[in-house]
């Protein structure tokens, strides 16, 4: 299948989506041309779902960066918290940059079915993101108890509490899983920005790319729909929004 045909499937739901390969290539060009840095001066931290499909489908070219430091648990929420952010912040080259890529993921099959993908070696489609689908199912069945967070299923319980706060918005949506993913993105974006604000960095820049990571079938690949692209100049505190100036 040609790239344009793959994009046509994904862009039914995410009009600004690019292949993850194109997005990473564009980001590396930006780092080199706009920030005058080499990729090996950039420490990558990702806060994306621990689902194996993300390891399989995420572009190999990200290995040109240092890292990655893994911040995300179920559906990409930064469960490593302030300790994790502080840990990897101390690993960055002095004259380099921090690059944080974050957000939830969602599956869209080649048939255009939201919440499903065909994984390698399987005869049937399976859910993606399974945790988001499970949280949505419990929300629709009134099975989430406000404030219920356990040690045995801490990460899942956190996701449940996030979606519970937006129950009406999600359950009334045309595509509830799509809306669930939007709600989880907003929670991740808020937390990442809180963590960045509370962390000291010993480098020149912090690059924040918030997105919906979109998985598709094994033979289709993955895509990224960018929702935030900010660069913070640490010496001055200046924050520049590149989302429209330099789309990824």
C-alpha positions in Angstrom: 0.0 0.0 0.0 1.3 3.4 -0.9 2.1 5.9 1.8 -0.7 8.3 0.6 -3.2 5.5 0.9 -2.1 4.7 4.4 -2.3 8.4 5.4 -5.8 8.6 3.9 -7.0 5.9 6.4 -5.5 7.7 9.4 -6.4 11.2 8.4 -10.1 10.4 8.5 -9.6 10.9 12.2 -6.3 12.8 12.5 -6.0 15.2 9.6 -2.5 16.4 10.6 -1.1 12.9 11.0 2.3 12.1 9.6 4.1 8.8 9.5 6.3 8.4 12.6 9.3 8.1 10.3 8.6 11.4 8.6 7.9 13.1 12.0 11.2 11.9 13.4 13.1 12.9 10.3 11.6 16.3 10.4 12.4 16.7 14.1 16.1 15.8 13.5 16.3 18.3 10.7 14.9 20.9 13.1 17.4 20.1 15.8 20.3 20.4 13.4 19.1 23.4 11.4 17.2 25.5 14.0 19.0 24.6 17.3 22.4 23.9 15.7 22.8 20.6 17.6 23.6 17.1 16.6 21.2 14.3 17.6 23.8 12.8 19.9 23.6 16.0 22.0 19.9 15.4 22.6 18.6 13.2 25.4 15.3 11.6 24.4 12.7 10.7 27.0 9.4 9.2 25.8 6.2 9.0 27.8 4.3 6.6 25.6 2.4 3.4 26.4 4.5 0.3 27.4 2.6 -1.7 24.8 5.1 -3.8 22.7 3.7 -2.4 19.5 5.2 0.9 20.3 8.7 -0.6 20.6 8.1 -2.5 17.3 6.7 0.4 15.3 8.7 3.4 16.7 11.3 4.6 14.2 14.9 3.2 14.5 16.3 6.6 13.6 15.4 7.8 17.2 18.5 5.8 18.2 20.5 8.8 16.9 19.4 10.5 20.1 20.7 9.6 23.5 18.4 7.3 25.4 15.5 6.9 25.4 14.6 7.3 29.0 11.2 5.6 29.5 8.7 7.7 31.5 5.4 6.2 30.4 3.3 3.4 31.7 -0.2 2.4 30.6 -1.3 4.6 27.7 1.7 6.9 28.1 1.0 8.6 31.4 4.3 9.7 33.0 4.2 7.3 36.0 7.9 7.7 36.7 7.0 11.2 38.0 9.3 13.9 39.3 12.0 11.4 40.3 12.1 10.0 36.7 12.2 13.4 35.2 14.9 14.6 37.5 17.0 11.4 36.8 17.1 11.7 33.1 17.5 15.5 33.3 20.8 14.9 35.0 22.0 12.8 32.1 21.8 15.4 29.4 25.0 16.9 27.7 25.7 20.4 29.1 25.4 22.1 25.7 22.6 19.9 24.5 18.9 19.5 24.8 16.2 17.4 26.4 13.6 16.1 23.9 10.4 14.7 25.5 7.9 12.9 23.2 4.7 12.1 25.0 1.1 11.1 24.6 -1.4 8.2 24.5 -1.8 5.8 21.6 -4.7 4.5 19.7 -5.1 1.8 17.0 -6.7 2.3 13.6 -6.8 -0.8 11.4 -6.4 -0.7 7.6 -10.2 -1.1 7.5 -10.5 2.2 9.4 -11.7 0.6 12.7 -10.7 2.7 15.7 -9.3 0.8 18.6 -8.1 -2.2 16.7 -4.9 -3.3 14.8 -3.6 -6.5 13.3 -0.5 -7.6 15.1 2.3 -9.8 13.7 1.4 -13.5 13.7 -2.1 -13.1 14.9 -5.2 -14.3 13.0 -7.5 -11.7 14.3 -7.3 -8.0 15.2 -6.6 -7.1 18.9 -7.3 -3.9 20.9 -5.1 -0.8 20.9 -4.8 0.8 23.4 -6.1 -2.1 25.5 -5.9 -0.1 28.7 -7.9 2.9 27.3 -10.5 0.4 25.9 -10.8 -1.2 29.3 -11.2 2.1 31.1 -13.8 3.1 28.6 -15.7 -0.1 29.1 -15.8 0.3 32.9 -16.8 3.9 32.5 -19.7 3.0 30.2 -20.8 0.3 32.6 -20.6 2.6 35.7 -17.9 0.3 37.2 -15.4 3.0 38.2 -15.5 4.1 41.8 -14.3 7.6 42.4 -11.0 7.7 44.3 -10.4 4.0 44.0 -6.6 3.5 43.5 -5.0 0.2 44.5 -1.5 -1.0 44.7 -2.3 -4.1 42.6 -3.5 -2.1 39.6 -2.3 1.4 40.3 -1.7 2.5 36.7 -5.0 1.3 35.4 -6.8 2.9 38.4 -5.2 6.2 37.6 -6.4 6.0 34.0 -9.9 5.2 35.3 -9.9 8.2 37.5 -8.8 10.4 34.6 -11.7 9.3 32.3 -14.2 9.3 35.2 -13.7 13.1 35.5 -14.8 13.5 31.9 -17.6 10.9 31.8 -20.3 13.0 30.1 -17.9 14.2 27.4 -16.6 10.7 26.6 -19.9 8.8 26.7 -21.7 11.3 24.6 -19.0 11.4 21.9 -19.6 9.9 18.4 -16.4 7.8 18.8 -16.0 7.3 22.6 -12.5 5.7 22.3 -11.3 8.6 20.2 -12.6 11.0 22.9 -11.1 8.9 25.7 -7.7 9.2 24.0 -8.1 13.0 23.8 -9.0 13.2 27.5 -5.9 11.1 28.4 -3.7 13.2 26.2 -4.8 16.3 28.0 -4.0 14.7 31.4 -0.6 13.6 30.1 0.2 17.1 28.6 -0.8 18.8 31.9 1.4 16.4 34.0 4.4 16.7 31.7 4.3 20.5 31.8 4.0 20.3 35.6 7.1 18.0 35.8 9.1 20.2 33.4 8.4 23.3 35.5 9.5 21.5 38.7 12.7 20.2 37.2 16.2 21.7 36.9 18.1 21.0 33.6 21.8 21.5 33.0 21.4 21.9 29.2 20.4 24.6 26.7 16.9 23.6 25.5 13.9 21.5 26.4 11.9 20.3 23.4 8.3 19.2 24.1 6.4 17.2 21.5 3.0 16.1 22.6 1.1 13.9 20.2 -1.4 11.1 19.6 0.7 8.1 18.6 -1.4 6.1 16.1 -0.7 2.4 15.5 -2.0 0.5 12.6 -1.6 -3.0 11.2 1.8 -4.7 10.9 2.0 -3.9 7.2 0.8 -0.3 7.7 3.0 1.0 10.5 2.6 3.9 12.9 1.7 7.6 12.7 1.9 10.7 14.9 -0.6 13.5 15.2 1.3 16.4 16.9 -0.7 18.6 19.3 2.2 20.4 20.9 5.7 21.4 19.7 7.4 23.8 22.1 11.0 24.7 22.6 12.1 26.2 25.9 15.4 28.2 25.9 16.6 27.5 29.5 19.0 30.5 29.7 16.1 33.0 29.2 13.0 31.0 30.0 11.6 31.9 26.6 9.2 29.3 25.2 8.4 29.2 21.5 5.5 27.4 19.9 6.6 25.7 16.6 3.5 23.7 16.0 2.4 25.8 13.0 5.7 27.2 12.1 7.5 23.8 11.7 4.8 21.1 11.6 6.0 17.6 12.4 
